[in-house]
Amino acid sequence: MSTAASTAERYARFAEEARGESPTYEAWALGVASDPELLALIDSLPAGRRQPYLVFAVSRLLGAPLGGYSRWREFALANWPAVHTEALVRLTQTNEPLRCAALLPALALIPGPLALLEVGASAGLCLFPDRYSYRYDGGDWLHPHDGPSPVLLECTTSGGTPVPTALPEVVWRAGIDLAPLDVRVDADARWLETLIWPEQHERLARVRAAAAIARAHPPLLVAGDAADAVAGLAEQAPAGATLVVISSGVLVYMARPRRELFLAELGRLDARWVGLEAAGLFPGVVESIGEKTGGVPDDLAARFALSLDGEALAFVQPHGRRVDWL
């Protein structure tokens, strides 16, 4: 299979993913998938920089107009040197606070108070599970101790998900990212918002509300590779708190040797690990899914799992909209 064919298939798959979520991105991805000139330009990028969501977000950051494919194509062709340069330095750092709704049932199983350390933290918006309001299955709202939050997270569940009745006590929050985003910096806040797909207005409002909380209570964010930095940052967690390392949709982007090194470092810490990751990524998670469901589902590769210390607890929608307890 040629590189162009592979890239075309990637964009065609992304169009399916965007269907019903962002008509703009669906149209752009379908257009690229059948456009040899644009495919050739995209294939001039390193393999890890050809993702549709990165290329499209970078072009929007540079001023690409929303609308049909022809307008985006005209902009991309006219501004490709700038798009190429920006794509080389930008990272896909989508930071979805709604994931906290999926993480919360696992956090509720851990004795507090909690010290949270997130890897791949982006701007750290998932480090505030205690400052958001939650509603599961249309029931009563669960609010922080000081009242309703401007960040309202709704989630549906099945399988007897143990819906939390109280929010965790978080006494320390920190994160690691290759290039942390600081929502107090206008350029970082703009990139964070640009990563949200067009037409996802509710999601944009949610991220803005969460960013306001992070702006008022900045978490400790350090730049570095998770495998190299996790032990040193963990040492800063306060005594008397349960250290919880969180990873959500990030470990799949680590090369396998680095991922295994990170897990080895994690195993040396006195810490719990809450993962919201691709379900087939870790043998222990796969094994526990098989034990709890009577077999490994055929579509495991396309699913995300919530896990605690390497044991699967639930299948989850990647952005936290749904939790299906095992």
Buried (B, 14 or more C-beta within 10 A) or exposed (E): EEEEEEBBEBBBEBBEBBEEEBBBBBBBBBBBBEBEEBBEBBBEBEEEBBBBBBBBBBBBBBEBEBEEBEEBBEBBEEBBEBBBEBBEEBBBBBBBBBBBBBBBBBBBEBEBBBBBBBBBBBBBBBBBBBBBBBBBEEEEEBBBEEEEBBBBBBBBBEEEBBBBEEBBEBBBBBBBBBEBBBBEEEEBBEBBBBBBBBBBEEBBBBBBBBBEBBEEEBBBBBEBBBBEBBEEBBEEBEEEBBBBBBBBBBBEEBEEEBBEBBBEBBEEBEBBBBBBBBBBBBEEBBBBBBEBEEEBBEEBEEBBBBBBBBBBBBBBBBBBBBBBBB
